[in-house]
């Protein structure tokens, strides 16, 4: 039985698996969690899949803004697919175990998608800044080649940081068992298992990541200060509304992503608890990928019109 597995192991060489947080003790609640996660996962697949299809198939959306939105949808799909399928399987089969290699892969992929998404959101802020504050130079500053290079830089920076962080984390000796207080492999929970004098190896990588994230955050804030100043100078109320409609979805996505991630990793230990950790983890790893398509489609009339036509075409074809 899973509950009888040994949870105290002396060092990393003897750890072959980790035990994830159990959502519930009763079978009924486990199945309820499975159904809830399945619904969220299918909604994320559908929403991001529709955005991918719309941007790829409609030539009117072949612009830098929608190109970056396509990349965001890919990152969201990767992020939510890293955590939820394993959580659903554990609920369905009443199993808490994840192999050492599986845990390392989950940490690497989640870090990769989250850090790449933060980089991409910064690039998207620059795109909105150029479109609104320097419209006459938009074509030269954001040509197709430059957009591809910026997107590649976002994916590449996420990969490099994820490799360094994952390698450093899983090289630490573990002295406090193998039970994680989270429904997926999360670095703060793994560090709790490390020997007290070993986790300092992580400091350099963490500081580098925080400095990079802070730089991204400052860039986004400065970009939106300039954007709002430019928008308020637009004399037409209709023009201001149209401009805001392309900026507010991105700003909402950035705010949700940053606030949840900062609270997850920088909250004081005094307010930490398994229930709070679980809620915060869901907020930064599950909620954004599921609601991002809804945020963008609600405020973007052009995208709404195309998605509506796609839906009508599918319904007509099914009839």
CORFENNOR-V582979 format. One record per helix or strand of 2 or more residues. SS is the DSSP state (A for helix, B for strand). FROM is the first residue (numbers start at 1). TO is the last residue. If there is no record, write none. Layout:
ss:SS from:FROM to:TO
ss:SS from:FROM to:TO
This chain:
ss:A from:2 to:4
ss:A from:12 to:14
ss:B from:17 to:19
ss:A from:27 to:57
ss:A from:59 to:61
ss:A from:64 to:93
ss:B from:97 to:99
ss:A from:100 to:133
ss:A from:135 to:141
ss:A from:144 to:169
ss:A from:187 to:193
ss:A from:199 to:232
ss:A from:237 to:266
ss:A from:269 to:271
ss:A from:274 to:299
ss:A from:301 to:318
